[in-house]
């Protein structure tokens, strides 16, 4: 399947971007005649675009009345998402210009990017950024290389900023180019959510959600919530992305994941993010069932500092809690020869050795129930971490994601 086809499947409303622009202009002005003053289109072209949009989506956007064109309930629902999408395109131009200020940018074109760009421009640019070459992008899109080149030149002209530099190793995005890529993805994501909103209005929860799961803190929370949601909504699909915090934040800001579940940070890396606390979690000393230390008289962590430990990755809340636990006893943390980010790998290492780790009891419930892992009766102090949700500050979650969030909150209450 070509990228063009797969993109249309992922964003079925987005290829109608120009028609949605016409609908937004009519919503803002109340008539096709007044909308023509906002757009470089005639009144008849705007009327035709709206008819095509309504026929193509099977949605009546407007009631035609003597007072003008008034949005229907379904139309207003979709236009709200449309406005958010075009707000992202406005921000794309603002940020591109700001990044290009003082450098060799292109001539100012008057801030018309959101009014003139089409789905083809956004799609071609995203694929070009993924492949880092015009020839490769053309192959994925099923079009010619000159067509890709022309589209990219049009995009730079509309934005009034240089988006990339070409080199022997492929294209390198400028700061303006990075900003436009992110805003383009966020704009297209609003059209995906528009489809979900329409389905929810009609009583169906469908679409896809992408959950970023922090491996050493999400524990049973994400799998159980996903099971609940999928059991109740057969038309929904879920993707779980396991990764480091920095990687997941990057994906969240680029609309590649919808939410991050795991340990919250005391300081957010971006003002565009927000956090919701769910519960406080603490750590315990975990070992395999039958570990030699189970029968040893151990009073505190001082007696375990020379054991073989598996530590979380540096810079994570789990690693900070690991180090605090030993410092609370007045000793330096052990120099762990193993640092692991994957919960699955960590538990496998525990099962196959006499190593120890500091983990949440919630995280190893299944291993404990199966008689594979156990908690050593050793007091561990000062390891509290707050587990919660991280989302984009300006995001309006779709109906499918809100269903997932509600399940996570219920499970968090039970776990707490």
C-alpha positions in Angstrom: 0.0 0.0 0.0 1.4 3.4 -0.8 1.9 6.1 1.8 -0.7 8.2 0.2 -3.3 5.5 0.6 -2.2 4.7 4.2 -2.2 8.3 5.2 -5.7 8.6 3.9 -6.7 5.7 6.0 -5.0 7.2 9.1 -6.5 10.6 8.5 -9.7 10.0 6.4 -10.9 13.6 6.9 -7.6 15.3 6.3 -7.5 15.0 2.5 -10.6 17.2 2.5 -8.6 20.0 4.2 -9.5 22.7 1.6 -13.2 21.8 1.9 -13.0 22.0 5.7 -11.4 25.4 5.3 -14.4 26.6 3.3 -16.8 25.2 6.0 -14.8 27.1 8.7 -15.0 30.3 6.8 -18.8 30.0 6.4 -19.2 29.1 10.0 -17.2 32.3 11.0 -19.1 34.6 8.6 -22.6 33.0 8.3 -22.7 32.9 4.5 -20.8 31.8 1.4 -20.7 35.4 0.1 -19.0 36.7 3.2 -16.7 33.6 3.4 -15.4 34.5 0.0 -13.9 37.7 1.5 -11.7 35.5 3.8 -10.6 32.9 1.2 -9.1 33.1 -2.3 -12.2 31.4 -3.6 -15.4 32.5 -5.3 -18.8 32.2 -3.6 -19.8 29.4 -6.0 -16.5 27.6 -5.3 -17.1 27.7 -1.5 -20.7 26.5 -1.9 -19.5 23.7 -4.1 -16.8 22.7 -1.6 -19.3 22.5 1.2 -21.7 20.4 -0.8 -18.9 18.0 -1.7 -17.8 17.9 1.9 -21.3 17.1 3.1 -21.9 14.5 0.4 -18.5 12.9 1.0 -18.8 12.6 4.7 -22.5 12.0 4.9 -22.9 15.0 7.3 -25.0 18.1 7.0 -22.8 20.9 8.2 -25.3 23.8 7.8 -29.0 24.5 7.9 -29.7 27.0 5.1 -32.1 29.6 6.6 -33.2 33.1 5.9 -30.7 34.3 8.5 -27.9 32.6 6.8 -26.1 29.3 7.1 -26.2 28.0 10.7 -24.1 25.1 11.8 -25.9 21.9 12.7 -24.9 20.0 15.9 -22.7 17.6 13.9 -21.3 20.5 11.8 -20.3 22.5 14.9 -18.7 19.4 16.4 -16.4 19.0 13.3 -15.8 22.7 12.8 -14.4 22.9 16.4 -11.8 20.4 15.4 -11.2 22.2 12.1 -10.5 25.4 14.0 -8.0 23.7 16.2 -6.3 22.2 13.1 -5.9 25.6 11.4 -4.7 27.1 14.6 -1.8 24.6 14.4 -1.1 25.7 10.9 -1.1 29.4 12.0 1.4 28.4 14.7 3.5 26.6 12.1 4.0 29.9 10.2 4.5 32.0 13.3 7.2 29.6 14.7 8.9 29.1 11.4 9.2 32.8 11.0 10.4 33.3 14.5 13.1 30.6 14.1 14.2 32.1 10.8 14.4 35.6 12.1 17.9 37.0 11.5 18.9 34.1 9.2 18.7 33.7 5.5 14.9 33.1 5.4 12.7 33.5 2.4 10.7 36.6 1.5 7.7 37.3 3.8 4.5 36.1 2.1 2.0 37.8 4.4 0.9 35.0 6.8 -1.3 33.1 4.4 0.0 29.6 5.0 -3.1 28.3 6.8 -5.3 29.8 4.1 -3.4 28.4 1.1 -1.7 25.1 2.0 -3.4 21.8 1.1 -3.2 18.3 2.5 -0.8 17.4 -0.3 1.7 20.0 1.1 1.5 18.6 4.6 1.6 15.0 3.6 4.5 15.4 1.2 6.5 17.3 3.8 5.9 14.7 6.6 7.0 11.9 4.3 10.0 13.9 3.1 11.0 14.4 6.7 10.7 10.7 7.5 12.7 9.6 4.4 15.1 12.5 4.3 15.2 12.6 0.6 13.0 13.6 -2.4 13.5 10.4 -4.3 12.6 8.2 -1.3 9.6 10.4 -0.5 8.4 10.2 -4.2 8.7 6.4 -4.1 6.6 6.2 -0.9 4.0 8.6 -2.2 3.8 7.1 -5.6 4.5 10.3 -7.4 7.5 11.8 -9.3 10.6 13.3 -7.7 10.0 16.7 -9.5 6.5 16.7 -8.0 7.9 16.3 -4.5 10.5 19.1 -5.2 7.8 21.5 -6.5 5.5 20.8 -3.5 8.4 21.5 -1.0 9.3 24.7 -2.8 5.7 25.8 -2.6 5.6 25.0 1.1 8.7 27.1 1.8 7.3 30.0 -0.2 4.0 29.9 1.6 5.8 29.8 5.0 8.4 32.4 4.2 11.1 30.3 5.8 13.8 27.7 4.8 12.8 24.3 6.1 15.8 22.2 5.3 19.4 22.0 4.0 20.4 19.3 1.5 23.6 17.4 2.0 25.3 14.2 0.9 23.7 12.3 3.8 20.2 13.6 3.0 18.1 16.5 4.1 18.7 18.2 7.5 15.8 20.1 8.9 16.3 23.7 10.1 14.8 24.9 13.4 11.9 26.3 11.3 11.6 22.9 9.6 11.3 21.1 12.9 8.6 23.5 14.1 6.6 23.1 10.9 6.9 19.3 11.1 5.5 19.2 14.6 2.6 21.6 13.9 1.7 19.7 10.7 1.4 16.5 12.6 -0.7 18.1 15.3 -3.0 19.7 12.7 -3.6 16.3 10.9 -4.2 14.7 14.3 -7.1 17.1 14.9 -8.8 15.7 11.7 -8.3 12.1 13.1 -10.0 13.2 16.3 -12.8 14.9 14.3 -13.8 11.5 12.9 -13.8 10.0 16.5 -15.9 12.9 17.8 -18.4 12.4 15.1 -18.6 8.6 15.8 -19.0 9.3 19.5 -21.8 11.8 18.8 -23.6 8.9 17.0 -23.1 6.6 20.0 -19.9 4.7 18.8 -16.5 4.7 20.4 -14.1 3.9 17.6 -10.7 4.9 16.2 -7.3 4.3 17.7 -5.4 5.4 20.8 -1.6 5.4 21.3 -0.5 5.1 24.9 3.1 5.8 26.0 3.9 3.6 28.9 6.9 4.2 31.1 8.2 0.7 31.7 9.3 0.8 35.3 6.3 2.7 36.7 3.1 2.0 34.7 3.0 -1.6 36.1 -0.4 -3.2 35.8 -2.2 0.1 35.2 -1.9 0.3 31.4 -2.5 -3.4 30.6 -5.6 -3.6 32.8 -7.1 -0.4 31.5 -6.5 -1.5 27.9 -8.2 -4.8 28.5 -11.2 -3.0 30.0 -11.5 -0.6 27.1 -11.1 -3.2 24.4 -13.7 -5.5 26.1 -16.2 -2.7 26.0 -15.5 -1.2 22.6 -14.8 -3.7 19.8 -14.2 -1.0 17.2 -11.3 0.5 19.1 -7.7 -0.2 18.4 -4.9 0.4 20.9 -1.1 0.7 20.5 1.2 0.7 23.5 4.6 2.4 23.1 7.2 1.4 25.6 10.1 3.8 25.8 12.2 6.3 27.8 10.6 9.4 29.1 12.5 11.7 26.7 11.5 9.6 23.7 7.9 9.4 24.7 7.7 13.2 25.4 9.0 13.8 21.9 6.4 11.5 20.5 3.6 13.2 22.6 4.6 16.6 21.4 4.5 15.4 17.8 1.1 13.7 18.1 2.7 10.3 17.7 1.4 9.2 21.1 -1.8 10.5 22.8 -0.8 10.2 26.5 2.0 9.0 28.7 1.3 6.9 31.8 4.0 6.6 34.5 6.0 8.4 37.0 5.5 12.2 36.9 8.4 14.7 36.8 8.8 17.5 39.3 9.7 19.8 36.4 8.1 19.4 33.0 10.5 19.5 30.0 8.0 21.7 28.0 5.4 24.3 28.9 3.1 22.5 26.4 2.7 19.6 28.7 0.5 19.0 31.8 0.4 16.3 34.4 -2.4 14.6 36.4 -1.4 12.7 39.6 -3.1 9.4 40.2 -1.4 7.9 43.3 1.8 7.7 45.2 4.0 4.6 44.8 6.9 3.3 46.9 9.6 0.7 46.2 10.5 -2.6 47.9 13.5 -5.0 47.6 12.5 -7.7 45.1 14.2 -11.0 44.5 13.5 -14.3 42.9 11.5 -16.9 44.9 13.9 -19.1 46.8 16.6 -16.4 47.0 19.3 -17.2 49.7 18.6 -13.9 51.5 15.0 -14.8 52.3 16.0 -16.6 55.4 18.8 -14.2 56.4 18.2 -11.8 59.4 18.4 -8.4 57.5 17.5 -5.2 59.3 18.1 -2.6 56.7 19.6 -1.7 53.3 23.1 -1.3 54.9 23.4 -5.1 54.9 22.5 -5.3 51.2 24.7 -2.6 49.7 27.4 -5.2 48.6 24.8 -7.4 46.8 24.4 -7.5 43.0 21.8 -4.9 42.1 19.9 -4.0 39.0 19.4 -0.2 38.9 17.0 1.9 36.8 18.4 4.2 34.1 20.1 7.4 35.3 17.9 10.5 35.2 14.6 8.7 35.9 12.4 9.0 39.0 13.0 5.3 39.7 16.8 5.9 39.7 16.4 8.9 41.9 14.2 6.8 44.4 16.8 4.0 44.2 19.6 6.4 45.3 17.5 8.1 47.9 16.7 4.8 49.6 20.3 4.1 50.3 21.1 7.7 51.2 18.3 7.6 53.7 20.3 4.9 55.6 23.4 7.1 55.5 25.3 5.1 52.8 26.2 5.6 49.2 24.1 3.8 46.6 25.7 0.6 45.3 27.5 0.7 42.0 25.1 -1.4 39.9 26.7 -3.2 37.0 23.3 -3.6 35.4 21.0 -0.7 34.4 17.7 -1.7 32.9 14.8 0.2 31.5 12.6 -2.7 30.4 10.3 -4.3 33.1 10.3 -7.6 31.2 14.0 -7.8 30.9 14.5 -6.8 34.5 12.2 -9.5 35.8 13.9 -12.1 33.6 17.2 -11.1 35.1 15.9 -11.4 38.6 14.4 -14.9 37.9 17.7 -16.2 36.5 20.1 -14.9 39.2 20.5 -13.8 42.8 20.4 -10.1 41.9 18.2 -7.7 43.7 16.1 -4.7 42.5 14.0 -2.0 44.0 10.5 -2.2 42.4 6.9 -1.4 43.1 4.9 -4.2 44.6 2.1 -3.2 42.1 4.6 -3.8 39.3 5.3 -7.4 40.2 1.9 -8.6 41.4 1.7 -11.3 38.7 5.2 -12.5 39.4 4.3 -12.7 43.1 1.0 -14.4 42.5 2.8 -17.0 40.3 5.3 -17.7 43.0 8.2 -16.4 40.9 9.1 -13.2 42.7 9.1 -12.1 46.3 9.7 -9.1 48.4 12.4 -9.2 51.0 11.2 -8.0 54.5 13.6 -5.1 54.5 12.4 -1.5 55.4 12.9 0.9 52.5 12.6 4.6 53.1 12.2 7.8 51.0 11.2 6.1 47.7 7.8 7.7 47.0 7.1 8.5 43.4 3.9 10.0 42.0 2.3 8.0 39.2 0.0 9.8 36.8 -0.8 10.9 33.3 1.0 13.4 31.0 -0.7 15.0 28.1 -0.4 18.1 25.9 -1.6 21.1 27.7 -3.8 22.3 24.8 -5.1 18.9 23.7 -8.8 18.1 23.7 -8.7 14.3 24.0 -11.0 12.4 21.8 -13.8 10.2 23.0 -11.8 7.0 22.7 -8.9 8.4 24.7 -11.3 9.7 27.4 -12.7 6.2 27.7 -9.2 4.9 28.4 -8.4 7.8 30.8 -11.6 7.0 32.8 -10.6 3.4 33.2 -7.1 4.3 34.3 -8.5 6.6 36.9 -10.8 3.9 38.3 -7.9 1.4 38.4 -5.6 3.9 40.0 -8.2 4.5 42.8 -8.4 0.8 43.4 -4.6 0.4 43.4 -4.1 3.4 45.7 
